[in-house]
Amino acid sequence: MKDECFKFLDHTADVYVRAYSKTLEGAFEQVAYSLMTTISPNLNLIFPKIEKFIEIISEDKEALLFDFLSEFLFIFDVEELVFSSVKVKIIKKKNDNYKLEAIVKGEKFNIEKHEIGTEVKAITYNMMKIEEKNSNIEIDVVFDI
């Protein structure tokens, strides 16, 4: 297995993803890539023309992941942007909350250029888990389609 990757797992009705990395930041990046791949399967067709800064503050790691992924859906719905580059710069505990800062790069979705994947309606807490295994981070998450 690669140091950083994601894979789609079997689920009866939705999209179930497991992401791996040696760092929490890397695992969050991989989950974001799995979400973008669900929306538009060939990330190589998405050019990094537009850069956005994302900052999320949440009460725990699971809420941080939920809010981070939900931000991608919001940006896609409102600005029609898809991303091929996701760099989570930092995840840190700040007071009683967790803070994430990321830089994402992509472009406006173009039906004539980009592959159409599956519409993701929402991120869910169903089956969500973030755990450390043998000095690796493993994240499970389900996308409601």
N, C-alpha and C positions, 0 to 999 in steps of 0.2 A: 504494500500500500504506500502511496505517495505521502509525504509529510503533510501536505494540504490538499484536500480533495472533498468531493461530496458525491453521494450516490442516491438514486431514487429507489425507495423501497416499495414493496407491494402494499396497497391500501385499496379497500373496496370502492370508495367513492371520491376520495380527494388525492392530493399529491403529498406523499410522505417522504421526507428528506433526512438523511444523516450526513453531517459534515464533520470533518476531522482537521485538526491542526495541533501544533505544539503550543500555540498561544491562543488565548481567548480572542484576541483581535483577529487572528488568522481564521479561526473557526467562524466568527461572525462574517468575515469576508466571504468565506465559502458558502454560507447559507444565503447571503445576498446574491452570489453568482447563481446558485440553484434557483432562486426566485426569478432572476432575469432570464435564465435558460428556459424556465417554464413559460414565461411570457413570450420570449422570442428565442427559439432554440439555437440559432447560430450566432453566438456573440462576436465572432470574427467579422460579421457584416456591420457591426455597430462601431462607428468611428468616434474617437474621443474628442469631439469638437466643442462640447460644452462641459465646463467644470462647475460642480456645486459643492459647497461645504455643508455637511450635516452635523448638527450637534443635538444630542438627545440626553436628557436627564430623567432617570426613572428610579423607582424605589428598590428594585432588585435586578439581578441579571436576567431573569426570565422576562420581566416587564421591559427591560432595556432591549432585548432581542425583539420582542413583540412590537415595540414602538419604532425601532430601527427599520424593521421590515415593512411595517405599515407606512412609514414615510416614503418608501419606494413606490408603494401602491398609490399613495396620494399624489406623488410627483407624476407618475404615469397617467393617472386619471385627469389631473389638472393641466399639466404642461406637456403631456404626451411624450415624455422623455424615457428612453431606455439607456442602460449603462453597461459598458463592457469593461470598465475599470473601477474597482472598488478598493480603496485603501483605508482601513480603519487605523488611524494614527494612534489612538489611545483609548483604553477603557480603564477608568480608575474609580475607586470609591471616594466620594467626596461628601463628607459629613455622613448623613444617613442615606445617601443616594448613590447611584452609579452614573457616571458621565461617560459618554462616547463622543469622539470627534472623528469624522471621516471625510475624505475627499473622493468624490465619484465623478467619473467622466463618461460622457456618452453623447447621444444626439436625439433629435426628435424622431419618433417612430414614423417610418415611411412604409406603407403597405406594399409599394412597388419595389422596395429594396430589402426590407427586413422580413424574415420568416415569421409567420403568425403561429404562435404557440397556443397555450391554453389560458383562458381568462381566469385570473385569480381574483376571487371576490374579497377574501379576507385572510389574515393570518389568524391561527387559532392557538389557544393554550392546550388544546387536546393533544395528549401524548408529548408535549414539549418537555424536554429535559436538557440540562447542561451539566455535564459531569467530567471530572478528570479521571483518566484511566492510564496508568503507567506513564505518567508525565505527558500525556496527550489530552487534548480537550475533544470531547465528542458531544455534538448537539443533534437532537432530534426535533423536528418541527413539522407541522402539517399545514398545508395551504388549502383553504376552502375554495373549491372550484365550482 
